[in-house]
């Protein structure tokens, strides 16, 4: 039997930094507030907005917000080692000026070994509920998997019906680290860029 983690009514993610929630945060088991400026964002459970059920997780910017905020959780990677894992979630956005994204990171100790935060395909503006996916390989040396949703700048984002599933190796990975070139190239600057 393949291990599967299903979570609903959640919101967001991007760093391991754990910050105590504000009075506006409705705590959800397993989820915590983080980011490089988490105090600039409201995060928690919205009982008036949902994709399914009666609530969702959310992040909303406060006036003059800076950096990013994320609502996230971190789990042990043991059951997922050597597997390809897909994080999927339904996301709704309102007036996002900068960007938002569903994200996942695989860590080996204190080192990130796989990562995608959708920055290359950002959520912007206002959108109805849309499913987004992030797919990473979990290395045999992985110790933790962190995931959630993040918001950078003004706007609001909601997340619901989150799933973390083991998928076939036929499903392409979205790993931002995987896009690195294997070695140095064009060190003399004589090879033109492809058009």
QUITA-V275586 format. One line per field, one symbol per residue. ss: DSSP state (H for helix, E for strand, L for the rest). phi: phi as a letter, one per 40 degrees, with the letter a starting at -180 (. if undefined). A space follows every 10 residues. Layout:
ss->???
phi->???
This chain:
ss->LLLLEEELLL LLLLLLLLEL LLLLLLLLLL LEEEELLHHH EEEEEELLLL LLLLLEEEEE ELLLLLLEEE EEEEEELHHH LLLEEEEEEE EEEEEEEEEE EEEEEEEELL EEEEEELLHH HLEEEEEEEE EEEEEEELLL LLLEEEEEEE EELLLEEEEE EEEEEEELLL LLLLLLHHHL LLLLLLLLLL LLLLL
phi->.ccbbbbbfb agaabccbbc cccccccbdg bacahcaccc bcaibbcbba cbgbaacabb ccdfcbfbba baabbccdcb dgbcbbcbac bbbafcccaa acaabbbbgc bcbaaabgcc accbgbacdb cbbbbbcccc ccbabbaibb bbgchaabba fcbbbcbccc cccbdccccc ccacafccgc ccccc
